[in-house]
Amino acid sequence: MKVQKILLIQTAFIGDVILGTATIEKVHQYYPKAKIDFLVRKGNEDLLENHPLLNEVLVWDKQQQKKKNLLRMIRRIRHNRYDVVVNMQRFFATGLMTALSRAPQRIGFKKNPLAFLFSKKVDYAYGDDIHEVDRVLGLIAHLTDNQRNRPKLYPSSTQFEKIAPYQQNTPYLCMAPTSVWFTKQFLQTRWIELLKAIDQQYKESPQVYLLGAPGDKAACNQIIEQSGYPKIQNLAGKLSLLESAALMKNAQMNYVNDSAPMHLASSMNAPVCTIYCSTTPAFGYGPLSENSTIVQVKDLDCRPCGLHGHKQCPQGHFDCANRIEMQALLNVLD
């Protein structure tokens, strides 16, 4: 089959879109002349703004007039006449986009409620060695191969220039201390403990940058004030996601939770230490950088307590964060 136009669909969260970029790289490898489009939810389009392998980024506004905008998007997809549509999600809306796309090849997971209208249905695989990247690449394995490749983002030269002044202080560390879900984030008191431990370990403390969204600024300020760390700067809300990724690329180490910054690190092949609290890498969302370390408490019967985390520890003790060994976090700096 001649493949000239391909649409990749991933309208979930930031991390899902980042991991989904692995499909762009793979498709381009096998179909270098094909036009590749990528469909995201409104708010995530900036992740792909500089992507050199994409023809167009389609944006679906799910917050305003969701159903009306869904129908508009379906009409646009049909008008574009794709040869292949690949749906990386298991939900009705993207299933409808795929089913009504008119594409000869309509590919998605068997778990999608509209999978019976797809031309090819793929199992959503589980297992300790199966990453989400493996799952989405499995959707196009019949068109490409079975080999894993990393997701990849492309900060622009302008974005690299913006973060260049921060890189003059070397070596430097990046820390992303927050998460949407409370039980997925290392406790604020423990981030403070980590900073104090780093300060004690080094004769000259490395520069530290705290990363996050605008809403994380207050939490990062509290960490700075209570840690007393001598060389630290709050960049929460000051950098875009791609600028943050550019800064993470050359850090000595990036300390992150099981959240979007971990996937930013993977997309830049940046060194990363992921702290897992209530969740586990066995879900398939672990770090993919060559230099990556996972730190977690393994002997807790209550862990994991959910796929996405909770607003508070269901058991009340939050041992999955409290029992993380500080030395394990310091070891990655050796």
N, C-alpha and C positions, 0 to 999 in steps of 0.2 A: 504493500500500500504506500502510495506517495503521501508524505506528510509535509504540508506547506504552512498550515496554521494550527497552533495548539493553544488551548486555554487551560490554565492551571487554577483551581479554585481552592482558596483557604481563607475563610472569613471569620476564623476564631480569634484567639488572642495573639499578642505580640510574639510570644515564644513559638507558637504554632506556625506563624508566618515565617519566622526565621528558619525553623527546621524545614519548612516547605521549600525554601530556596534550594535545597539539595536537588530537587527535581528539575529546576531550571538548568543547573550545571549539567545534569545527566542528559536531559533532552538535547541541549546544545551540542554536547559531545557527539551524539549520534545523528543529529539533524541540524548541522551548522547553518544551513540556509533557511530553515523554517522560522516563521514569525511566531514568537512566544509571547503570549499575554498572560497576566496574572491578576486574579480577582481577589480583592481584600475588602474588609469592612472599613467604613469611613473612620479615620483616625490612625490607621496602620499604613497608609499609602507612603508616608515619608520614609519608611524603611527601605523602599524600593526605588526611591526617586533617582538614584544615580546608576541603577543597574544596567550595565552595558549590554547584557544579553536579552533584555526585554524590549519588545516592540511597544507595548502599552500596558499601563496599570489601570484596571477597571475598579471603580470604587462604588460599593453598595452601602447606602446610608440605612442602617438598621434601626436607628433611633427615631428618625422622623419619617412618618408615613411609610412604615416598614413594608406593608403589603403592596402599596402603590409603587414604591421604588423597586420592589421585587419583580413586579410585572414589567416595569420599564427595563430592568436589567435583562430579563429573559428575552424581551424583544431585541435588545441590543446584541445579545449573544447570538440569537438566530440570524440577525442581519449580517453579523461578521462571518458567518459560514465557516466555522472551524472544522478541520478534519478530525481532530481529537479533542475531547474535553475530559479532563482528569479532575475528579472531585475527591479531595483529601478529607472530607468530613463525613459524618454519619447521621446527619440531620435532614429534616424534611425540606427546608428551603433550598439548600444547595443541591439536594436530590432533584428537586423540581427544575432548577436551572439546568442540570445535566440532562435529565430526561427529555426536556422540551427544546434542547439545543439544536436539534436537527443534525448534529455531528454524526458521521458514520460510526465513529468509535466513541462511545460514552462509557467511561470507566469510573468505577467507584467501589466502595466496600460493600460486602454482602449485608452488613448490619444497617445500611441505609434503608429507611422504610420504602423508598421508591426504587430499590435495587432491581426489582423485576423488570424495570424499563431500561436498564443499562444493557449495553451490548457485551460488556465484560464485568464480571463481579469477582472481587478478590477478598479472601479471608482477612480479617483484622487479627493479626497474629499476636500471641502472648508468649512470654518466656523471659527468663533472666538475662539472656543474651540478645534480646530483640529490642532495638531502639525504635523510637517513633520515626526516625529517618529511614530505617529499614522498612517500616510499614508503608510509608508514602512512596518510597522508591519501588516497593513491590507492586504498586499499581501500574507502573510502566515497565516492569521487568521484561515483559514479552516484546516490548519495542526497543529495549536497550540491553541491560545485563543485570546480574544479581549482585554486583559489587557495591558496597557502601561508599559514598563520598560525603564529605562534610558540607554543611550549609555554608553559604558565603554572602556577606554584605559588602557593599562598595562605597565607603565614605568618599566624598569628592575631595579634590585638592584644596578647595576652600575650607572644607571641614577639618582637614588635617592641619591647615594653616592656623585655624582658630585655636586648636588645642596645643600647638607647638610651644607656646610660652610655658605651659604646664610641664612640658617634657624637659625643660632646661634643668630642673631639679632632679637629678638622677643619683641613685636609683629611686623609684617611687612605687608606691602601692596604691591600688584602687580597692575600695570597699563599698559594697552596695548593701547596706544593713537592713533594708525594709522589704516588705512583701505585702501584697494585697491581703493575704491570709496570715493571721497572727501566728498560728502554730507552724507555719512554714519558715518563719524568720527567727534567726538566732536572737536571743534576748538582748535588749539594749544594754543591760548591766554586763553581759558577757562580751559584747563588742568593746565596752569600756575596759574590761579586764584584759582583752586581747591587746588593745593599744598600750596599756600600761606594761604588759609583758614584753611587747616589741621594744618599747622605750628602754626597758631594763636590759634587754639582751644586746643592744647595739650601742657602741661607744658614741656613734653619730646616728641618730634616729633617721630612718628614711622618710621622705616626704609621703604624706598620705592624702589621698583625695577621696571624699565621700560622694558617691553617685546616687542619683535618684530622681524622681519626678518632683514637680513643684510642691506637691502635697507632703513630700518627705523632708522638706527643708527644716521644719521645727524639730523633728526627731534627730536629724543629723546635728543640729546646733546643740541639742542636749548632750549628745555623745561627746562633742568637742569640749563643751564646758565642764563636764564631769570627769573626763579622762585626763585633762591637763596635758595632753600630748603636745609637744613643742612645735611640730611642723605638720599642720593639718589644715585642710581647706574644704569648705562645704560647697560642692558644685551641684547639689540637688536643684533641679529646675533651671540651671544655667546652661546645660548642654542638651542638645537633641540626642536621640537614641544613636544616630550614626556618629555624632561627635563623641559620645561616650564610648562607642565601639572603637573609634580611632585612638582614643586615649588608652583604652585597655590593651591595645595591641602590643605596646612596648613596655608595659608595666613589669616590674620584677615579679609581682604576683597580684592576682585579682581575687579577693575574698568575696564570695557571693552566697546567697541562699539558693534553694531550689526555686528559681524564678527567672524572669526574662534576662537579667544581666548575665546569668550563666550561659544562655544561648547566644548573647552578644559576643561573649568570649569565644565560644565555639566557632562563630562565624568569622572571627579574625584569627583563629588558631592561637589565641592568647593564653598564657599560663593562667590556670584557674584552680582555686581551692573551693569546692562546693560543700557547704555545711548543710547536711540534711537533718531536719528535726522530725516533724510528724510524718513526712512522706519518705519514700525510698527510691533509689535509682532503678529498682526492679520494675517500676511502672513504665520504664522506657524513655525517660526524659533526662538522662544523665549528661555530663559534660563530654564533649567530643574532641577537645584540644589534645594535641600530642602530649603536652605537659599539663596533666589534670590529676587532681587528687580529690577523693571523696572522704569526708570525715563525718562519722555517724556513730550512734550508739546502737549496737546490734542485738543486745540481749534484753530487749523490752517486749513483753508479750502484747502490750497495747499498741505497738507500732508495726505497720502504719495504721492510723486511725481514720484514714479517708484519703481519697484521691487528690483532693484540692486543699485540704487543711480545714481548720476551724477558727472561729473568732476567739476561742479559749480552749485550753486543754480539757478534754472530756473527763479526765481522771483527776484534774486539779493540781497535779504535781509538776507537769511539764518536764519530766525527766529526760525526754529526748533532746532537750536543749540544755538543761542544767547539768547533765552528765557528760557533755562533750569535753574531751580532754584538751586543755589548753596547749599542752606540749605537742599534740598532733597538729595543731594549727601553726605552731612555730616551726615545726620540722620542715615545712615546705619552703622555708626561706633559706635553708642550708644549701 
